[in-house]
Amino acid sequence: MAENNENLTHEFAVEVRWDDFDRYGHVNNAVYIEYAQEARLAFANDFFGAASSLPVFVRHVEADYNRPILPDTTSVRVKTEVVKVGNTSFTTRQDIMDRHGSVCCVVTSVLVVVDVQTSTPRAITQQELGILTQNPAGEGK
């Protein structure tokens, strides 16, 4: 497994919808996972193409909630970083920030690259490794 010193990062804005708020006046905790998913899809499209030539299944997700997102935030910014790359999987960390730039939630996900024909894990290719580690040759990390 490679730990990145220069992590691949991506930022994406997600609009906050009126029905994201719960009866307590802040974004419901389950919605943070949706924000993270939207940002992961944008990440995949931007780095691997609109057809997403990197098919992945989510293996594990954990969320650390730091503070609520309040109604004064109309869109959140999600910063996605690749923090670890293995043989068949990689780990992302996503900081979900409110309009003030405060990190409201940190979502960590393990994503397994799969063979679309068999829906089973497959090795990350050298080209994919190069993108995920910001090393075009896919070497040395």
N, C-alpha and C positions, 0 to 999 in steps of 0.2 A: 504494500500500500504506500502511496505517496502522500506526504503532507505537503501542501503548497506553501511556499514562502511568498510567492506573488500570486495570490488567489485570483481566479477568474471572477470578475464581478459584473453585475448587471443591475441597472435600476429601472423601475417601472412604476408608473402611477396607476392606481386603481381607484375608480370613483366609488365613493361611499353612497349606498342607496338608502332611501328613507326606511325601507323595511329591514335594514341591517341592525337597527337599534331595537333593544329590548325594552321591557317596561320600566327598567331602572334608568333609562336615558343614556345608555352607552351601547357601543357595538357589542352584540352577543358574542360570546367566546368562540362558538363554532364558526362564525363568519371569518375570523382571522385565518383559519385553515383555507377557506375559499380565496381570500386575498393572496395567500401564499401560492395556491394552485394557479391562479391567474397569472401571477408573476413568473412562475416556473414555466408555464406555456409560452409566455413572451420570451423568456430566456431561451427555450428550445428553438423557437422560431428564428430568433435573432442570430443564434450561433450555429444552428444545424439546419436551417431552412424551413420554409412554411410547411413542407410535407413532413417535417420532423423525422429526419433520417436516424434519429436516436430514440428508438422506442424503449420506454422505461415503465416499470411498475413501481409504485411506492411500496417499500418494504416496511418502513418505520417512520413515524412522525411524532415529534414531541414539541410542545409549545410551552414556553415560559412567559406568563403574562406579567408585565411590569406595571402597567397603568392603563386605565380605560381610554378608549377613543370616544370623545364627546361630540355632540352635534355641531360644534363649531368647526369640525374637520369635514370638508366636502370631498377630499380625496386623500388617500394615504400613499406614501412612497414606500416601495418595497425594494430593499437592497438584497440581492441574491449573490452569495459567494460559494464557490466550490471549495470546500475545506479539506476533503480527503478523496483520493481516488484509489480504488482497489482493482482487482482483476475483472470483476463482473458488475461492480457497483461503485457509486460515488455518493458523497455526502454533501448536502448543501446546508448553509446557514442563511436564514432570511430575517432581516431586521425590518419590522413593520413600523413605520414612523407616522406620527400625526402631523398636522399642519405646522406645528412648532418645531418639528425635527426631533421630537422626543421618541425614543424607541419604546413602543407600547407593548410589543410582543416579539420574541425571538422564536422562530420555527426552525427546527433542525429536522432534516429528512434524509433517509437513506433510499436511494433510487437504484433499482437493479435494471441493467440493460438486458433486454430480452430478444430472443429470436421470434419474429412475428409469426412464423409458420407453426412453431411448436409451443409458443408461450412459455418457454423455459429460459433460464439465464444463459447468456452467451458472453464471451470475452469482449472487453472493450477493445476496439481496433486501435492501431497506432495513430490513425488520423483523428479519431475521437479523443484519444488520450492527449494528442497535441493540442486540441481545442480546449479540453477541460483543464489542462495544466498550463495553458498559454505558452506551450513549447511546440512550435510548428513541426519539428521532427519527431515529437512524441518520445524523446529520449531524455535520460539524465534526471528524471524526477521519480 
